[in-house]
């Protein structure tokens, strides 16, 4: 099947699109809508959700995507997991597509790996880290540590090199953790992921890694349904399914 993948990102995000179009299968195309955001703080993200997300959803709907990713981990976690579910429902209703939130995709990736104790690394300030911690703990995960780089400007987050992420993540102590989660869709953590896993010898999940896995799972399921449909239509009358 030829699938359209929608991506809703903060306007200052320069990483998520790159990670996606480098790794999506050739049968999928990427279509992006942006929400104004300059600084990553709870206050600015609240404005982004309330004032700029509705327009992004409206605009993206005109591209008729098959699946849409809300690609801001911290904003997804901002108001709790129940509010995130409601946000995903609004995006699905507004676009007519399957909707995926990165924060929820991360929690699913952690659960799939059976991790109960998770260390967190982010580029964020502490007030944003607290939202990420709360989102994970709401799912019953023990957060053993949440270390942030203290960066506020989203443009500066996108400029952090993978080597700096490797150094920062490996410098912290994660001895009690079953898994390391590196948050932020505007952080080049997917490029650093394998090196960090090799050095720390624990599984590493990143925001874009988890979101891509969720999209690829959707695409694989949709392709299976497409392949099964002609066979079902060609069955003789009275053939039981």
Order of alpha helices (4+ residues) and beta strands (2+ residues): beta-alpha-beta-alpha-alpha-beta-alpha-alpha-beta-alpha-beta-alpha-beta-alpha-alpha-beta-alpha-beta-alpha
